[in-house]
């Protein structure tokens, strides 16, 4: 691993303050970025911090903003369901197709890519 990337990674882990969810989410985000983009993500994240520590909402916001437009729509559609509601996957797919968020012949995995 490049020394600069290792330094950035250690800074991120330190700023996460032991919050495993933040570390996992940011690691997933960084894994899809080129080494040149790591500094941009790091800088973007720290500009959003209010008290120099990561909050769940900060990690969620950054993760959400990185989603493709179609996935953002699908994710936001989940807000129509009550909290703790068990969503049937087949029903959800039919609803997303009916809303035009995904094409009927598309696989969910293809939409996610």
C-alpha positions as CSV (number, residue, x, y, z in Angstrom):
1,X,0.0,0.0,0.0
2,X,1.2,3.4,-0.9
3,X,2.5,5.3,2.2
4,X,0.3,8.3,1.5
5,X,-2.8,6.1,1.2
6,X,-1.9,4.4,4.4
7,X,-1.6,7.8,6.2
8,X,-5.0,8.9,4.9
9,X,-6.5,5.5,5.9
10,X,-5.1,5.9,9.5
11,X,-6.4,9.5,9.7
12,X,-9.9,8.3,8.7
13,X,-9.9,5.4,11.2
14,X,-8.7,7.9,14.0
15,X,-11.5,10.4,13.1
16,X,-14.0,7.5,13.1
17,X,-13.4,7.4,16.9
18,X,-14.0,3.6,17.1
19,X,-17.4,3.7,15.3
20,X,-17.3,0.5,13.4
21,X,-20.2,1.4,11.1
22,X,-18.3,4.6,10.0
23,X,-15.1,2.6,9.3
24,X,-17.0,-0.1,7.3
25,X,-18.9,2.5,5.2
26,X,-15.9,4.6,4.5
27,X,-13.8,1.6,3.7
28,X,-16.4,0.5,1.2
29,X,-16.5,4.0,-0.3
30,X,-12.8,4.3,-0.5
31,X,-12.4,0.8,-2.1
32,X,-14.2,2.1,-5.2
33,X,-12.0,5.2,-5.5
34,X,-8.7,5.5,-7.3
35,X,-5.7,6.5,-5.1
36,X,-5.9,10.0,-6.5
37,X,-9.5,10.4,-5.3
38,X,-8.8,9.4,-1.7
39,X,-7.7,12.9,-0.8
40,X,-10.8,14.4,-2.4
41,X,-13.0,12.1,-0.4
42,X,-11.1,12.7,2.8
43,X,-11.3,16.5,2.3
44,X,-15.0,16.3,1.4
45,X,-15.7,14.3,4.5
46,X,-13.9,16.7,6.9
47,X,-15.5,19.8,5.5
48,X,-18.8,18.3,6.6
49,X,-17.8,17.6,10.2
50,X,-19.0,20.0,12.8
51,X,-17.0,19.0,15.8
52,X,-14.1,17.2,14.2
53,X,-15.6,13.8,14.8
54,X,-17.7,11.6,12.5
55,X,-21.4,11.3,13.2
56,X,-23.6,8.7,11.7
57,X,-25.5,11.3,9.7
58,X,-22.2,12.5,8.1
59,X,-21.3,8.9,7.0
60,X,-24.8,8.3,5.8
61,X,-24.9,11.6,3.8
62,X,-21.5,10.9,2.2
63,X,-22.5,7.3,1.3
64,X,-25.9,8.4,-0.1
65,X,-24.3,11.1,-2.2
66,X,-22.1,8.5,-3.8
67,X,-25.0,6.4,-5.0
68,X,-26.1,6.4,-8.6
69,X,-29.2,8.5,-9.2
70,X,-31.4,5.3,-9.8
71,X,-30.3,3.8,-6.5
72,X,-31.0,7.1,-4.7
73,X,-34.6,6.9,-6.0
74,X,-34.9,3.3,-4.9
75,X,-33.5,4.0,-1.5
76,X,-35.7,7.0,-0.9
77,X,-38.7,5.0,-2.0
78,X,-38.2,2.8,1.1
79,X,-39.4,5.8,3.2
80,X,-43.0,5.1,2.2
81,X,-42.9,1.9,4.4
82,X,-43.5,2.2,8.1
83,X,-40.6,1.6,10.5
84,X,-39.9,-2.1,11.2
85,X,-42.2,-3.1,8.3
86,X,-41.0,-6.3,6.7
87,X,-40.8,-5.6,3.0
88,X,-41.3,-8.4,0.6
89,X,-38.5,-8.3,-2.0
90,X,-40.7,-9.3,-5.0
91,X,-43.4,-6.8,-4.0
92,X,-40.7,-4.1,-3.7
93,X,-39.3,-4.9,-7.2
94,X,-42.8,-4.7,-8.7
95,X,-43.4,-1.3,-7.0
96,X,-40.0,0.0,-8.2
97,X,-40.8,-1.2,-11.8
98,X,-44.3,0.4,-11.6
99,X,-42.8,3.7,-10.4
100,X,-40.3,3.6,-13.3
101,X,-37.2,3.5,-11.1
102,X,-36.0,0.2,-12.7
103,X,-36.8,-1.5,-15.9
104,X,-38.9,-4.7,-15.7
105,X,-36.2,-6.7,-17.5
106,X,-33.3,-5.3,-15.4
107,X,-31.9,-7.4,-12.6
108,X,-31.5,-5.6,-9.2
109,X,-27.8,-6.4,-9.3
110,X,-27.5,-4.7,-12.7
111,X,-29.2,-1.6,-11.3
112,X,-26.8,-1.5,-8.4
113,X,-23.8,-1.6,-10.7
